[in-house]
Amino acid sequence: MNRIGKRIEEARNKSSISVKELAKKLGVSPGYIMDIETGKRIISEDMIKRIEKLLNVNLDEDIFEEITEPIENIKAVENLPINREIEEAFSHILKKIPVCDVYLKEIYDYKFLPVIDKKVEGYNQDKIVFIKAADDSMRGFRILKGDTIMLYKTSEIENNSIMLLEFNGKRYIRQIKRLDSNKVLIISNGNDLKTETFDAKSFTVIGKCIKVEVEL
């Protein structure tokens, strides 16, 4: 969340808007804005959207900028030529979604999902990606190494959800539970259930795991 706060501060300064002015436009106190910019307060997705509109900025760019040009690592498949024209013709009804590693830097495959009202599975089509589980640390939640997981990219903590989190540059799939406005419980379940308490601003939320695809 610190990176989002920094991004807000940079966009605000670029627009020559003071903390007091931004607070007034949003209907909040200047202290609230300062807490967000310094990472002391968790910002809701609704507030993120309001700030994005006021400052004309995409606050997710700094979190996901490293994956703008992921490396494809797809083995060639015989007798399956890709017709780019057909792919583009159906782009308004089928969304081509990459299957990546948890760092969203390497693409292993692509999936095509139906687009309904500009959404995929009820989510913004541009924020959906698939990831491969990196280990068995969530075996107790029926997520095994190599399983394909649909991920909704968001920076907001969602209580009692399984999310992709980043701690000190490393990413993990974990269940998250709020304890209060500042503390959260992080849960893994490999062979045994493990819980740890963290400050909410000590890690970054990369996305929410929506569902796991199981191959028979």
C-alpha positions in Angstrom: 0.0 0.0 0.0 3.0 2.3 0.5 3.5 2.4 -3.3 0.0 3.5 -3.9 0.4 6.3 -1.4 3.6 7.4 -3.1 1.8 7.3 -6.4 -1.0 9.5 -5.1 1.4 12.0 -3.7 3.4 12.2 -7.0 0.2 12.6 -9.0 -1.1 15.2 -6.6 2.1 17.2 -6.8 2.2 16.9 -10.6 -1.3 18.4 -10.7 -0.3 21.2 -8.3 -3.0 20.2 -5.9 -2.4 20.6 -2.1 -3.4 18.0 0.4 -6.1 20.3 1.7 -7.5 20.9 -1.8 -7.6 17.1 -2.6 -9.2 16.4 0.8 -11.9 19.0 0.1 -12.6 17.6 -3.4 -13.0 14.1 -1.9 -15.0 15.2 1.2 -12.4 13.9 3.6 -10.0 15.4 6.1 -6.4 16.5 5.1 -5.2 14.0 7.8 -6.9 11.2 5.9 -5.0 12.1 2.7 -1.7 12.3 4.6 -2.3 8.9 6.2 -2.9 7.4 2.8 0.2 8.9 1.2 2.4 7.7 4.1 0.9 4.2 4.1 -0.6 4.6 7.6 -4.2 4.0 6.3 -5.6 1.3 4.0 -7.3 2.8 1.0 -10.6 1.3 -0.3 -11.0 0.5 -4.0 -13.8 3.0 -4.2 -11.6 5.8 -2.9 -8.8 4.7 -5.3 -11.3 5.1 -8.3 -12.3 8.6 -7.0 -8.7 9.7 -6.7 -7.8 8.3 -10.1 -10.6 10.3 -11.7 -9.6 13.5 -9.9 -5.9 13.2 -10.6 -6.3 11.5 -14.0 -3.9 8.7 -13.0 -3.9 4.9 -13.0 -2.8 3.9 -9.5 -2.3 0.3 -10.4 0.4 1.2 -13.0 3.3 1.3 -10.5 2.3 -2.1 -9.1 2.0 -3.9 -12.4 4.4 -1.9 -14.6 7.0 -4.6 -14.5 4.7 -7.0 -16.4 3.8 -4.8 -19.4 6.0 -7.0 -21.6 6.1 -10.5 -20.1 8.2 -13.2 -21.8 6.4 -15.9 -23.6 7.6 -19.4 -22.7 5.2 -21.5 -24.7 6.2 -24.7 -26.4 5.4 -25.0 -30.1 2.3 -27.1 -30.8 2.0 -28.8 -34.2 -1.1 -28.4 -36.3 -2.4 -25.4 -34.3 -1.7 -22.3 -36.4 -2.8 -19.0 -34.9 -4.9 -16.9 -37.2 -4.4 -13.3 -36.0 -7.2 -12.0 -38.1 -9.7 -14.4 -36.6 -8.4 -13.7 -33.1 -8.9 -10.0 -33.6 -12.3 -10.5 -35.1 -13.6 -12.3 -32.0 -11.8 -10.0 -29.5 -15.0 -8.3 -28.5 -16.6 -11.6 -27.4 -13.5 -13.6 -26.4 -10.7 -12.3 -24.2 -7.2 -13.7 -24.7 -5.8 -14.1 -21.2 -2.3 -15.1 -20.4 -1.3 -17.9 -18.0 1.8 -16.6 -16.0 4.0 -17.3 -13.1 3.2 -15.6 -9.8 5.5 -12.6 -10.7 3.5 -12.1 -14.0 6.7 -12.0 -15.9 6.6 -15.3 -17.9 3.7 -16.5 -20.0 3.2 -20.2 -20.3 -0.1 -20.3 -22.2 -3.2 -18.4 -23.1 -6.9 -19.0 -22.4 -9.9 -17.5 -24.2 -12.9 -16.6 -22.1 -16.2 -15.1 -23.1 -16.7 -11.3 -22.6 -20.1 -10.3 -21.3 -20.8 -6.6 -20.9 -17.1 -5.9 -21.1 -16.5 -8.3 -18.2 -15.0 -11.7 -17.7 -16.5 -13.8 -14.9 -18.2 -10.6 -13.7 -14.8 -8.8 -13.4 -13.1 -6.0 -15.4 -11.7 -7.9 -18.4 -8.4 -6.0 -18.3 -7.7 -7.0 -14.7 -8.0 -10.8 -15.1 -5.0 -13.0 -15.5 -4.2 -16.7 -14.8 -1.2 -17.7 -12.6 0.4 -21.1 -11.8 0.7 -22.0 -8.1 4.4 -22.1 -7.3 4.3 -24.6 -4.4 2.1 -26.8 -2.2 1.9 -24.3 0.7 -1.9 -24.0 0.2 -2.6 -27.7 -0.2 -5.2 -27.5 2.6 -7.2 -25.1 0.4 -6.9 -27.6 -2.6 -4.3 -25.5 -4.3 -1.4 -27.6 -5.5 1.9 -26.7 -7.2 1.2 -26.2 -10.9 -2.5 -25.6 -10.5 -3.9 -22.8 -12.7 -5.6 -20.0 -10.7 -7.7 -17.1 -12.1 -6.5 -13.9 -10.5 -8.3 -10.5 -10.3 -5.6 -7.8 -10.1 -6.4 -5.5 -7.2 -4.4 -3.7 -4.5 -7.2 -3.8 -1.9 -7.4 -6.3 1.0 -10.5 -8.4 0.8 -11.3 -10.1 4.1 -11.4 -13.9 4.3 -10.2 -14.1 0.7 -7.3 -16.1 -0.8 -5.0 -13.5 -2.4 -1.6 -13.2 -4.1 0.6 -11.1 -1.7 4.2 -9.7 -2.0 6.5 -9.7 1.0 10.0 -8.1 0.4 10.0 -8.9 -3.3 8.7 -12.5 -2.9 5.1 -13.5 -3.8 2.8 -16.0 -2.0 -0.7 -17.2 -2.3 -2.3 -16.9 1.2 -5.7 -16.5 2.9 -6.1 -13.2 4.6 -8.3 -12.1 7.5 -8.6 -8.7 9.0 -8.0 -8.4 12.8 -8.5 -4.6 12.9 -7.8 -1.6 10.7 -4.0 -2.2 10.9 -3.4 -5.9 11.6 -4.2 -8.9 9.4 -3.9 -12.6 9.9 -2.0 -14.4 7.0 -2.9 -18.1 6.7 -1.2 -21.0 4.8 -2.0 -24.7 4.9 0.6 -27.1 3.5 0.8 -30.1 5.7 -0.3 -28.0 8.7 -2.3 -24.9 9.2 0.0 -21.9 9.9 -1.0 -18.4 10.9 1.0 -15.2 11.2 0.0 -11.7 12.1 1.3 -8.8 10.0 0.9 -5.0 9.8 -1.4 -4.3 6.8 1.2 -1.9 5.3 4.1 -4.4 5.5 3.2 -6.2 2.3 1.5 -5.5 -1.1 -1.7 -7.0 -2.4 -1.2 -8.1 -6.0 -4.6 -9.7 -6.6 -7.5 -11.9 -5.5 -7.6 -15.6 -6.4 -11.1 -16.2 -7.9 -11.0 -19.9 -8.7 -8.7 -22.9 -9.3 -8.8 -25.0 -12.4 -8.3 -28.7 -11.7 -7.1 -31.0 -14.5 -8.3 -34.6 -14.3 
